[in-house]
């Protein structure tokens, strides 16, 4: 089993547009939601996503901060090995505009027309604790 580093994983994540963020609901079910994976950011074990404070995602994280992220590249294209990453971590809700500005990219204006001044905007920070990757036939884990 080859050992990939966090830098190796970060390079692969740069080409993935979306992640599925999974939270635990009030009745214990698992809810998954697509979130934009900002490819302009170097992955260091922390992921950042913007949403509205009024969402069930925020409600779930407020109750239980343990979350999962799942990434999949363009697998299925002829000649390309599939690549998957499953991340387990803890989520933090951030409501500070200065921190929003540090993570903001122009592509987010598509969903949040008033930028960092969008009413009810909240940033979710997911700190990875463990990730598991599959790269074709190779797989491994990284504990952070």
Chimera marker file (.cmm) of the C-alpha trace (Angstrom):
<marker_set name="trace">
<marker id="1" x="0.000" y="0.000" z="0.000" r="1" g="1" b="0" radius="0.5"/>
<marker id="2" x="1.666" y="3.244" z="-1.102" r="1" g="1" b="0" radius="0.5"/>
<marker id="3" x="1.883" y="6.059" z="1.406" r="1" g="1" b="0" radius="0.5"/>
<marker id="4" x="0.543" y="9.349" z="0.147" r="1" g="1" b="0" radius="0.5"/>
<marker id="5" x="1.259" y="12.523" z="2.044" r="1" g="1" b="0" radius="0.5"/>
<marker id="6" x="-1.174" y="15.287" z="2.853" r="1" g="1" b="0" radius="0.5"/>
<marker id="7" x="0.523" y="17.313" z="0.089" r="1" g="1" b="0" radius="0.5"/>
<marker id="8" x="-0.219" y="14.487" z="-2.393" r="1" g="1" b="0" radius="0.5"/>
<marker id="9" x="-3.878" y="14.484" z="-1.363" r="1" g="1" b="0" radius="0.5"/>
<marker id="10" x="-4.040" y="18.296" z="-1.528" r="1" g="1" b="0" radius="0.5"/>
<marker id="11" x="-2.810" y="18.230" z="-5.116" r="1" g="1" b="0" radius="0.5"/>
<marker id="12" x="-5.553" y="15.772" z="-6.095" r="1" g="1" b="0" radius="0.5"/>
<marker id="13" x="-8.258" y="17.758" z="-4.252" r="1" g="1" b="0" radius="0.5"/>
<marker id="14" x="-7.375" y="20.847" z="-6.282" r="1" g="1" b="0" radius="0.5"/>
<marker id="15" x="-9.122" y="19.269" z="-9.292" r="1" g="1" b="0" radius="0.5"/>
<marker id="16" x="-12.378" y="18.373" z="-7.504" r="1" g="1" b="0" radius="0.5"/>
<marker id="17" x="-15.250" y="20.860" z="-7.774" r="1" g="1" b="0" radius="0.5"/>
<marker id="18" x="-17.583" y="19.653" z="-5.023" r="1" g="1" b="0" radius="0.5"/>
<marker id="19" x="-17.550" y="17.767" z="-1.732" r="1" g="1" b="0" radius="0.5"/>
<marker id="20" x="-20.411" y="16.114" z="0.102" r="1" g="1" b="0" radius="0.5"/>
<marker id="21" x="-20.588" y="17.404" z="3.678" r="1" g="1" b="0" radius="0.5"/>
<marker id="22" x="-22.348" y="14.919" z="5.955" r="1" g="1" b="0" radius="0.5"/>
<marker id="23" x="-23.822" y="15.841" z="9.318" r="1" g="1" b="0" radius="0.5"/>
<marker id="24" x="-25.907" y="13.998" z="11.891" r="1" g="1" b="0" radius="0.5"/>
<marker id="25" x="-29.522" y="15.182" z="12.116" r="1" g="1" b="0" radius="0.5"/>
<marker id="26" x="-31.561" y="15.607" z="15.286" r="1" g="1" b="0" radius="0.5"/>
<marker id="27" x="-33.023" y="12.093" z="14.936" r="1" g="1" b="0" radius="0.5"/>
<marker id="28" x="-29.615" y="10.495" z="14.297" r="1" g="1" b="0" radius="0.5"/>
<marker id="29" x="-29.881" y="10.164" z="10.518" r="1" g="1" b="0" radius="0.5"/>
<marker id="30" x="-26.947" y="11.162" z="8.319" r="1" g="1" b="0" radius="0.5"/>
<marker id="31" x="-27.595" y="14.046" z="5.934" r="1" g="1" b="0" radius="0.5"/>
<marker id="32" x="-25.269" y="14.775" z="3.014" r="1" g="1" b="0" radius="0.5"/>
<marker id="33" x="-25.163" y="18.069" z="1.136" r="1" g="1" b="0" radius="0.5"/>
<marker id="34" x="-22.981" y="19.213" z="-1.773" r="1" g="1" b="0" radius="0.5"/>
<marker id="35" x="-20.608" y="22.056" z="-0.963" r="1" g="1" b="0" radius="0.5"/>
<marker id="36" x="-18.318" y="23.970" z="-3.291" r="1" g="1" b="0" radius="0.5"/>
<marker id="37" x="-14.695" y="22.904" z="-2.901" r="1" g="1" b="0" radius="0.5"/>
<marker id="38" x="-12.650" y="26.049" z="-3.431" r="1" g="1" b="0" radius="0.5"/>
<marker id="39" x="-9.858" y="24.869" z="-5.715" r="1" g="1" b="0" radius="0.5"/>
<marker id="40" x="-7.899" y="28.080" z="-5.172" r="1" g="1" b="0" radius="0.5"/>
<marker id="41" x="-7.046" y="27.076" z="-1.581" r="1" g="1" b="0" radius="0.5"/>
<marker id="42" x="-4.188" y="24.754" z="-0.646" r="1" g="1" b="0" radius="0.5"/>
<marker id="43" x="-5.600" y="21.935" z="1.468" r="1" g="1" b="0" radius="0.5"/>
<marker id="44" x="-3.813" y="21.572" z="4.810" r="1" g="1" b="0" radius="0.5"/>
<marker id="45" x="-6.376" y="19.441" z="6.630" r="1" g="1" b="0" radius="0.5"/>
<marker id="46" x="-8.848" y="22.299" z="7.048" r="1" g="1" b="0" radius="0.5"/>
<marker id="47" x="-11.722" y="22.850" z="4.629" r="1" g="1" b="0" radius="0.5"/>
<marker id="48" x="-13.913" y="25.955" z="4.464" r="1" g="1" b="0" radius="0.5"/>
<marker id="49" x="-17.461" y="26.245" z="3.135" r="1" g="1" b="0" radius="0.5"/>
<marker id="50" x="-19.938" y="29.101" z="3.102" r="1" g="1" b="0" radius="0.5"/>
<marker id="51" x="-23.652" y="28.726" z="3.765" r="1" g="1" b="0" radius="0.5"/>
<marker id="52" x="-26.539" y="30.521" z="5.423" r="1" g="1" b="0" radius="0.5"/>
<marker id="53" x="-26.984" y="30.518" z="9.193" r="1" g="1" b="0" radius="0.5"/>
<marker id="54" x="-30.597" y="29.407" z="8.780" r="1" g="1" b="0" radius="0.5"/>
<marker id="55" x="-29.754" y="26.046" z="7.144" r="1" g="1" b="0" radius="0.5"/>
<marker id="56" x="-30.253" y="22.618" z="8.641" r="1" g="1" b="0" radius="0.5"/>
<marker id="57" x="-26.545" y="22.051" z="8.065" r="1" g="1" b="0" radius="0.5"/>
<marker id="58" x="-25.745" y="24.777" z="10.604" r="1" g="1" b="0" radius="0.5"/>
<marker id="59" x="-28.421" y="23.445" z="12.957" r="1" g="1" b="0" radius="0.5"/>
<marker id="60" x="-26.887" y="19.959" z="12.749" r="1" g="1" b="0" radius="0.5"/>
<marker id="61" x="-23.334" y="21.211" z="13.369" r="1" g="1" b="0" radius="0.5"/>
<marker id="62" x="-24.498" y="23.278" z="16.346" r="1" g="1" b="0" radius="0.5"/>
<marker id="63" x="-25.862" y="20.095" z="17.906" r="1" g="1" b="0" radius="0.5"/>
<marker id="64" x="-23.050" y="17.710" z="16.841" r="1" g="1" b="0" radius="0.5"/>
<marker id="65" x="-19.806" y="19.009" z="15.351" r="1" g="1" b="0" radius="0.5"/>
<marker id="66" x="-18.562" y="15.633" z="14.108" r="1" g="1" b="0" radius="0.5"/>
<marker id="67" x="-18.861" y="15.629" z="10.313" r="1" g="1" b="0" radius="0.5"/>
<marker id="68" x="-17.603" y="13.846" z="7.214" r="1" g="1" b="0" radius="0.5"/>
<marker id="69" x="-16.495" y="15.084" z="3.804" r="1" g="1" b="0" radius="0.5"/>
<marker id="70" x="-16.423" y="12.935" z="0.682" r="1" g="1" b="0" radius="0.5"/>
<marker id="71" x="-14.618" y="13.820" z="-2.520" r="1" g="1" b="0" radius="0.5"/>
<marker id="72" x="-14.587" y="12.040" z="-5.881" r="1" g="1" b="0" radius="0.5"/>
<marker id="73" x="-12.642" y="13.048" z="-8.947" r="1" g="1" b="0" radius="0.5"/>
<marker id="74" x="-13.553" y="12.521" z="-12.584" r="1" g="1" b="0" radius="0.5"/>
<marker id="75" x="-13.426" y="8.750" z="-12.310" r="1" g="1" b="0" radius="0.5"/>
<marker id="76" x="-14.976" y="6.794" z="-15.115" r="1" g="1" b="0" radius="0.5"/>
<marker id="77" x="-13.135" y="8.672" z="-17.850" r="1" g="1" b="0" radius="0.5"/>
<marker id="78" x="-11.364" y="6.129" z="-20.031" r="1" g="1" b="0" radius="0.5"/>
<marker id="79" x="-7.763" y="5.673" z="-18.955" r="1" g="1" b="0" radius="0.5"/>
<marker id="80" x="-8.116" y="7.643" z="-15.728" r="1" g="1" b="0" radius="0.5"/>
<marker id="81" x="-7.826" y="5.939" z="-12.353" r="1" g="1" b="0" radius="0.5"/>
<marker id="82" x="-10.604" y="6.866" z="-9.931" r="1" g="1" b="0" radius="0.5"/>
<marker id="83" x="-9.725" y="8.883" z="-6.852" r="1" g="1" b="0" radius="0.5"/>
<marker id="84" x="-11.832" y="9.129" z="-3.688" r="1" g="1" b="0" radius="0.5"/>
<marker id="85" x="-11.189" y="10.752" z="-0.311" r="1" g="1" b="0" radius="0.5"/>
<marker id="86" x="-13.301" y="10.328" z="2.842" r="1" g="1" b="0" radius="0.5"/>
<marker id="87" x="-12.547" y="12.802" z="5.640" r="1" g="1" b="0" radius="0.5"/>
<marker id="88" x="-13.649" y="12.578" z="9.260" r="1" g="1" b="0" radius="0.5"/>
<marker id="89" x="-13.423" y="15.756" z="11.283" r="1" g="1" b="0" radius="0.5"/>
<marker id="90" x="-14.918" y="18.398" z="13.507" r="1" g="1" b="0" radius="0.5"/>
<marker id="91" x="-16.798" y="21.427" z="12.219" r="1" g="1" b="0" radius="0.5"/>
<marker id="92" x="-16.659" y="24.943" z="13.583" r="1" g="1" b="0" radius="0.5"/>
<marker id="93" x="-19.101" y="27.732" z="12.682" r="1" g="1" b="0" radius="0.5"/>
<marker id="94" x="-17.444" y="31.084" z="11.985" r="1" g="1" b="0" radius="0.5"/>
<marker id="95" x="-19.363" y="34.364" z="11.764" r="1" g="1" b="0" radius="0.5"/>
<marker id="96" x="-16.447" y="36.804" z="11.492" r="1" g="1" b="0" radius="0.5"/>
<marker id="97" x="-16.286" y="38.912" z="8.303" r="1" g="1" b="0" radius="0.5"/>
<marker id="98" x="-12.516" y="39.313" z="8.536" r="1" g="1" b="0" radius="0.5"/>
<marker id="99" x="-12.168" y="35.532" z="8.378" r="1" g="1" b="0" radius="0.5"/>
<marker id="100" x="-14.711" y="35.405" z="5.536" r="1" g="1" b="0" radius="0.5"/>
<marker id="101" x="-12.545" y="37.829" z="3.557" r="1" g="1" b="0" radius="0.5"/>
<marker id="102" x="-9.467" y="35.620" z="4.017" r="1" g="1" b="0" radius="0.5"/>
<marker id="103" x="-11.272" y="32.663" z="2.397" r="1" g="1" b="0" radius="0.5"/>
<marker id="104" x="-13.492" y="34.442" z="-0.122" r="1" g="1" b="0" radius="0.5"/>
<marker id="105" x="-13.091" y="33.863" z="-3.844" r="1" g="1" b="0" radius="0.5"/>
<marker id="106" x="-14.935" y="35.582" z="-6.678" r="1" g="1" b="0" radius="0.5"/>
<marker id="107" x="-16.729" y="32.347" z="-7.637" r="1" g="1" b="0" radius="0.5"/>
<marker id="108" x="-18.692" y="32.505" z="-4.373" r="1" g="1" b="0" radius="0.5"/>
<marker id="109" x="-20.517" y="35.629" z="-5.610" r="1" g="1" b="0" radius="0.5"/>
<marker id="110" x="-22.646" y="33.241" z="-7.653" r="1" g="1" b="0" radius="0.5"/>
<marker id="111" x="-24.320" y="31.974" z="-4.468" r="1" g="1" b="0" radius="0.5"/>
<marker id="112" x="-23.868" y="34.986" z="-2.177" r="1" g="1" b="0" radius="0.5"/>
<marker id="113" x="-24.521" y="38.139" z="-4.219" r="1" g="1" b="0" radius="0.5"/>
<marker id="114" x="-23.570" y="40.546" z="-1.420" r="1" g="1" b="0" radius="0.5"/>
<marker id="115" x="-20.248" y="38.823" z="-0.828" r="1" g="1" b="0" radius="0.5"/>
<marker id="116" x="-19.032" y="38.770" z="2.761" r="1" g="1" b="0" radius="0.5"/>
<marker id="117" x="-21.817" y="41.235" z="3.643" r="1" g="1" b="0" radius="0.5"/>
<marker id="118" x="-24.541" y="38.724" z="2.753" r="1" g="1" b="0" radius="0.5"/>
<marker id="119" x="-27.035" y="38.676" z="5.647" r="1" g="1" b="0" radius="0.5"/>
<marker id="120" x="-26.926" y="35.412" z="7.586" r="1" g="1" b="0" radius="0.5"/>
<marker id="121" x="-23.646" y="34.268" z="6.030" r="1" g="1" b="0" radius="0.5"/>
<marker id="122" x="-21.681" y="31.706" z="8.015" r="1" g="1" b="0" radius="0.5"/>
<marker id="123" x="-18.461" y="29.867" z="7.233" r="1" g="1" b="0" radius="0.5"/>
<marker id="124" x="-18.001" y="26.225" z="8.151" r="1" g="1" b="0" radius="0.5"/>
<marker id="125" x="-14.476" y="25.144" z="8.959" r="1" g="1" b="0" radius="0.5"/>
<marker id="126" x="-13.905" y="21.392" z="8.941" r="1" g="1" b="0" radius="0.5"/>
<marker id="127" x="-10.729" y="20.280" z="10.695" r="1" g="1" b="0" radius="0.5"/>
<marker id="128" x="-9.806" y="16.844" z="9.447" r="1" g="1" b="0" radius="0.5"/>
<marker id="129" x="-8.901" y="14.265" z="12.049" r="1" g="1" b="0" radius="0.5"/>
<marker id="130" x="-8.495" y="11.345" z="9.665" r="1" g="1" b="0" radius="0.5"/>
<marker id="131" x="-8.756" y="10.822" z="5.943" r="1" g="1" b="0" radius="0.5"/>
<marker id="132" x="-8.933" y="7.662" z="3.888" r="1" g="1" b="0" radius="0.5"/>
<marker id="133" x="-8.095" y="7.694" z="0.190" r="1" g="1" b="0" radius="0.5"/>
<marker id="134" x="-8.522" y="5.292" z="-2.691" r="1" g="1" b="0" radius="0.5"/>
<marker id="135" x="-6.512" y="5.882" z="-5.856" r="1" g="1" b="0" radius="0.5"/>
<marker id="136" x="-7.415" y="3.114" z="-8.264" r="1" g="1" b="0" radius="0.5"/>
<marker id="137" x="-6.168" y="0.000" z="-6.523" r="1" g="1" b="0" radius="0.5"/>
<marker id="138" x="-4.121" y="1.892" z="-3.908" r="1" g="1" b="0" radius="0.5"/>
<marker id="139" x="-5.529" y="3.043" z="-0.604" r="1" g="1" b="0" radius="0.5"/>
<marker id="140" x="-4.346" y="4.482" z="2.662" r="1" g="1" b="0" radius="0.5"/>
<marker id="141" x="-5.117" y="6.577" z="5.702" r="1" g="1" b="0" radius="0.5"/>
<marker id="142" x="-3.662" y="9.754" z="7.106" r="1" g="1" b="0" radius="0.5"/>
<marker id="143" x="-4.301" y="10.733" z="10.725" r="1" g="1" b="0" radius="0.5"/>
<marker id="144" x="-4.048" y="14.441" z="11.437" r="1" g="1" b="0" radius="0.5"/>
<link id1="1" id2="2" r="1" g="1" b="0" radius="0.2"/>
<link id1="2" id2="3" r="1" g="1" b="0" radius="0.2"/>
<link id1="3" id2="4" r="1" g="1" b="0" radius="0.2"/>
<link id1="4" id2="5" r="1" g="1" b="0" radius="0.2"/>
<link id1="5" id2="6" r="1" g="1" b="0" radius="0.2"/>
<link id1="6" id2="7" r="1" g="1" b="0" radius="0.2"/>
<link id1="7" id2="8" r="1" g="1" b="0" radius="0.2"/>
<link id1="8" id2="9" r="1" g="1" b="0" radius="0.2"/>
<link id1="9" id2="10" r="1" g="1" b="0" radius="0.2"/>
<link id1="10" id2="11" r="1" g="1" b="0" radius="0.2"/>
<link id1="11" id2="12" r="1" g="1" b="0" radius="0.2"/>
<link id1="12" id2="13" r="1" g="1" b="0" radius="0.2"/>
<link id1="13" id2="14" r="1" g="1" b="0" radius="0.2"/>
<link id1="14" id2="15" r="1" g="1" b="0" radius="0.2"/>
<link id1="15" id2="16" r="1" g="1" b="0" radius="0.2"/>
<link id1="16" id2="17" r="1" g="1" b="0" radius="0.2"/>
<link id1="17" id2="18" r="1" g="1" b="0" radius="0.2"/>
<link id1="18" id2="19" r="1" g="1" b="0" radius="0.2"/>
<link id1="19" id2="20" r="1" g="1" b="0" radius="0.2"/>
<link id1="20" id2="21" r="1" g="1" b="0" radius="0.2"/>
<link id1="21" id2="22" r="1" g="1" b="0" radius="0.2"/>
<link id1="22" id2="23" r="1" g="1" b="0" radius="0.2"/>
<link id1="23" id2="24" r="1" g="1" b="0" radius="0.2"/>
<link id1="24" id2="25" r="1" g="1" b="0" radius="0.2"/>
<link id1="25" id2="26" r="1" g="1" b="0" radius="0.2"/>
<link id1="26" id2="27" r="1" g="1" b="0" radius="0.2"/>
<link id1="27" id2="28" r="1" g="1" b="0" radius="0.2"/>
<link id1="28" id2="29" r="1" g="1" b="0" radius="0.2"/>
<link id1="29" id2="30" r="1" g="1" b="0" radius="0.2"/>
<link id1="30" id2="31" r="1" g="1" b="0" radius="0.2"/>
<link id1="31" id2="32" r="1" g="1" b="0" radius="0.2"/>
<link id1="32" id2="33" r="1" g="1" b="0" radius="0.2"/>
<link id1="33" id2="34" r="1" g="1" b="0" radius="0.2"/>
<link id1="34" id2="35" r="1" g="1" b="0" radius="0.2"/>
<link id1="35" id2="36" r="1" g="1" b="0" radius="0.2"/>
<link id1="36" id2="37" r="1" g="1" b="0" radius="0.2"/>
<link id1="37" id2="38" r="1" g="1" b="0" radius="0.2"/>
<link id1="38" id2="39" r="1" g="1" b="0" radius="0.2"/>
<link id1="39" id2="40" r="1" g="1" b="0" radius="0.2"/>
<link id1="40" id2="41" r="1" g="1" b="0" radius="0.2"/>
<link id1="41" id2="42" r="1" g="1" b="0" radius="0.2"/>
<link id1="42" id2="43" r="1" g="1" b="0" radius="0.2"/>
<link id1="43" id2="44" r="1" g="1" b="0" radius="0.2"/>
<link id1="44" id2="45" r="1" g="1" b="0" radius="0.2"/>
<link id1="45" id2="46" r="1" g="1" b="0" radius="0.2"/>
<link id1="46" id2="47" r="1" g="1" b="0" radius="0.2"/>
<link id1="47" id2="48" r="1" g="1" b="0" radius="0.2"/>
<link id1="48" id2="49" r="1" g="1" b="0" radius="0.2"/>
<link id1="49" id2="50" r="1" g="1" b="0" radius="0.2"/>
<link id1="50" id2="51" r="1" g="1" b="0" radius="0.2"/>
<link id1="51" id2="52" r="1" g="1" b="0" radius="0.2"/>
<link id1="52" id2="53" r="1" g="1" b="0" radius="0.2"/>
<link id1="53" id2="54" r="1" g="1" b="0" radius="0.2"/>
<link id1="54" id2="55" r="1" g="1" b="0" radius="0.2"/>
<link id1="55" id2="56" r="1" g="1" b="0" radius="0.2"/>
<link id1="56" id2="57" r="1" g="1" b="0" radius="0.2"/>
<link id1="57" id2="58" r="1" g="1" b="0" radius="0.2"/>
<link id1="58" id2="59" r="1" g="1" b="0" radius="0.2"/>
<link id1="59" id2="60" r="1" g="1" b="0" radius="0.2"/>
<link id1="60" id2="61" r="1" g="1" b="0" radius="0.2"/>
<link id1="61" id2="62" r="1" g="1" b="0" radius="0.2"/>
<link id1="62" id2="63" r="1" g="1" b="0" radius="0.2"/>
<link id1="63" id2="64" r="1" g="1" b="0" radius="0.2"/>
<link id1="64" id2="65" r="1" g="1" b="0" radius="0.2"/>
<link id1="65" id2="66" r="1" g="1" b="0" radius="0.2"/>
<link id1="66" id2="67" r="1" g="1" b="0" radius="0.2"/>
<link id1="67" id2="68" r="1" g="1" b="0" radius="0.2"/>
<link id1="68" id2="69" r="1" g="1" b="0" radius="0.2"/>
<link id1="69" id2="70" r="1" g="1" b="0" radius="0.2"/>
<link id1="70" id2="71" r="1" g="1" b="0" radius="0.2"/>
<link id1="71" id2="72" r="1" g="1" b="0" radius="0.2"/>
<link id1="72" id2="73" r="1" g="1" b="0" radius="0.2"/>
<link id1="73" id2="74" r="1" g="1" b="0" radius="0.2"/>
<link id1="74" id2="75" r="1" g="1" b="0" radius="0.2"/>
<link id1="75" id2="76" r="1" g="1" b="0" radius="0.2"/>
<link id1="76" id2="77" r="1" g="1" b="0" radius="0.2"/>
<link id1="77" id2="78" r="1" g="1" b="0" radius="0.2"/>
<link id1="78" id2="79" r="1" g="1" b="0" radius="0.2"/>
<link id1="79" id2="80" r="1" g="1" b="0" radius="0.2"/>
<link id1="80" id2="81" r="1" g="1" b="0" radius="0.2"/>
<link id1="81" id2="82" r="1" g="1" b="0" radius="0.2"/>
<link id1="82" id2="83" r="1" g="1" b="0" radius="0.2"/>
<link id1="83" id2="84" r="1" g="1" b="0" radius="0.2"/>
<link id1="84" id2="85" r="1" g="1" b="0" radius="0.2"/>
<link id1="85" id2="86" r="1" g="1" b="0" radius="0.2"/>
<link id1="86" id2="87" r="1" g="1" b="0" radius="0.2"/>
<link id1="87" id2="88" r="1" g="1" b="0" radius="0.2"/>
<link id1="88" id2="89" r="1" g="1" b="0" radius="0.2"/>
<link id1="89" id2="90" r="1" g="1" b="0" radius="0.2"/>
<link id1="90" id2="91" r="1" g="1" b="0" radius="0.2"/>
<link id1="91" id2="92" r="1" g="1" b="0" radius="0.2"/>
<link id1="92" id2="93" r="1" g="1" b="0" radius="0.2"/>
<link id1="93" id2="94" r="1" g="1" b="0" radius="0.2"/>
<link id1="94" id2="95" r="1" g="1" b="0" radius="0.2"/>
<link id1="95" id2="96" r="1" g="1" b="0" radius="0.2"/>
<link id1="96" id2="97" r="1" g="1" b="0" radius="0.2"/>
<link id1="97" id2="98" r="1" g="1" b="0" radius="0.2"/>
<link id1="98" id2="99" r="1" g="1" b="0" radius="0.2"/>
<link id1="99" id2="100" r="1" g="1" b="0" radius="0.2"/>
<link id1="100" id2="101" r="1" g="1" b="0" radius="0.2"/>
<link id1="101" id2="102" r="1" g="1" b="0" radius="0.2"/>
<link id1="102" id2="103" r="1" g="1" b="0" radius="0.2"/>
<link id1="103" id2="104" r="1" g="1" b="0" radius="0.2"/>
<link id1="104" id2="105" r="1" g="1" b="0" radius="0.2"/>
<link id1="105" id2="106" r="1" g="1" b="0" radius="0.2"/>
<link id1="106" id2="107" r="1" g="1" b="0" radius="0.2"/>
<link id1="107" id2="108" r="1" g="1" b="0" radius="0.2"/>
<link id1="108" id2="109" r="1" g="1" b="0" radius="0.2"/>
<link id1="109" id2="110" r="1" g="1" b="0" radius="0.2"/>
<link id1="110" id2="111" r="1" g="1" b="0" radius="0.2"/>
<link id1="111" id2="112" r="1" g="1" b="0" radius="0.2"/>
<link id1="112" id2="113" r="1" g="1" b="0" radius="0.2"/>
<link id1="113" id2="114" r="1" g="1" b="0" radius="0.2"/>
<link id1="114" id2="115" r="1" g="1" b="0" radius="0.2"/>
<link id1="115" id2="116" r="1" g="1" b="0" radius="0.2"/>
<link id1="116" id2="117" r="1" g="1" b="0" radius="0.2"/>
<link id1="117" id2="118" r="1" g="1" b="0" radius="0.2"/>
<link id1="118" id2="119" r="1" g="1" b="0" radius="0.2"/>
<link id1="119" id2="120" r="1" g="1" b="0" radius="0.2"/>
<link id1="120" id2="121" r="1" g="1" b="0" radius="0.2"/>
<link id1="121" id2="122" r="1" g="1" b="0" radius="0.2"/>
<link id1="122" id2="123" r="1" g="1" b="0" radius="0.2"/>
<link id1="123" id2="124" r="1" g="1" b="0" radius="0.2"/>
<link id1="124" id2="125" r="1" g="1" b="0" radius="0.2"/>
<link id1="125" id2="126" r="1" g="1" b="0" radius="0.2"/>
<link id1="126" id2="127" r="1" g="1" b="0" radius="0.2"/>
<link id1="127" id2="128" r="1" g="1" b="0" radius="0.2"/>
<link id1="128" id2="129" r="1" g="1" b="0" radius="0.2"/>
<link id1="129" id2="130" r="1" g="1" b="0" radius="0.2"/>
<link id1="130" id2="131" r="1" g="1" b="0" radius="0.2"/>
<link id1="131" id2="132" r="1" g="1" b="0" radius="0.2"/>
<link id1="132" id2="133" r="1" g="1" b="0" radius="0.2"/>
<link id1="133" id2="134" r="1" g="1" b="0" radius="0.2"/>
<link id1="134" id2="135" r="1" g="1" b="0" radius="0.2"/>
<link id1="135" id2="136" r="1" g="1" b="0" radius="0.2"/>
<link id1="136" id2="137" r="1" g="1" b="0" radius="0.2"/>
<link id1="137" id2="138" r="1" g="1" b="0" radius="0.2"/>
<link id1="138" id2="139" r="1" g="1" b="0" radius="0.2"/>
<link id1="139" id2="140" r="1" g="1" b="0" radius="0.2"/>
<link id1="140" id2="141" r="1" g="1" b="0" radius="0.2"/>
<link id1="141" id2="142" r="1" g="1" b="0" radius="0.2"/>
<link id1="142" id2="143" r="1" g="1" b="0" radius="0.2"/>
<link id1="143" id2="144" r="1" g="1" b="0" radius="0.2"/>
</marker_set>
